[in-house]
Amino acid sequence: MATPSNYHRVETPAHLQQLLAADLARVSVLYFRADWAEPCKTMDNVTTELATRWDQVLFLSVRPSSLLSSASSGSGSGWRLAL
């Protein structure tokens, strides 16, 4: 199955900010995931299917570790992530 146009994998704080800021009135689902977690592998398919069903909703797959790495390297916007 092809990835829906309203489903994005977020890799940096700037990318997350860009996607969210593009349409502030749009409902957004932020799915925080980890590559090593087995439940996330199942949920990847679920969120992709939901994005297919609800094309008016923005689905963002976020790996917190990549956001933290980017922010701590000095290349990010200085965001801090608390879960």
N, C-alpha and C positions, 0 to 999 in steps of 0.2 A: 504494500500500500504506500502510495506517495505521501509525503509529509504535507499536511494542510498549510495553506498560506498564513493562517492565523496562529500557527504553532512555531515557537522559536526556542532554540537552545541559547541561553544567555551565558556568556563567558567572561564579561567584564562589567564593572559597575557602570561605565559609560554606555555600554550597549543596553543594559537594563534601563537606565534613565532615558535613553533615546526612544526605546520601544514604548515605555509608559507615557512619555511626554507627547508622543505622536497624536494621541487622541485621549484627552483626559476624561471625556465623558463615556468612554468605552469600559465595559466591565472586563477586568483582567483577573486571570487565575494564575497565581504564582505557585508552581510546584517545585518544592525544594527536594533535591534528590542526591544520592551518592552512588557512584559507579559500583562500589563494592557491596552494596546492600541488595540482597535478593528481592525483597518486596518492591524495590524501586524498578527493577527490570519488568515486573508485572505491571506496575503503575504507568510505566512509559507507554505501554500499549493502550491502557485505559485512557490516559490523557490525550493521546493521539486520536483515539476514537471519539472522545468528547469534542475535540476541536473540529472533527469532521461533521459532527452533528450540529454544533452551535458555531457557525462561521462568523457570527457577529461578536463573539467573545474572543479576547486575546488570551492565548495560553502560553505561559513562559516557563520553560524548564530551567531551573536554576541550580547550579552546583555551588553551594556555599564556599567550598574550599577554593574554587577558582576566584570568587569575589574577594576572599580574604587575601589570597596570594597577590592579586592585582593591587589591592589597597595598600598592602604592606610594602610592596616593591617601590612605591613612590610614583608609579605610572598611573594609578587610579585617581579618583576624585577625593580620596581620603575617607570614604565611607567606612563605617564600622558596622559589622553584622552581628546581631544578637538574636539567638534562637531560644 
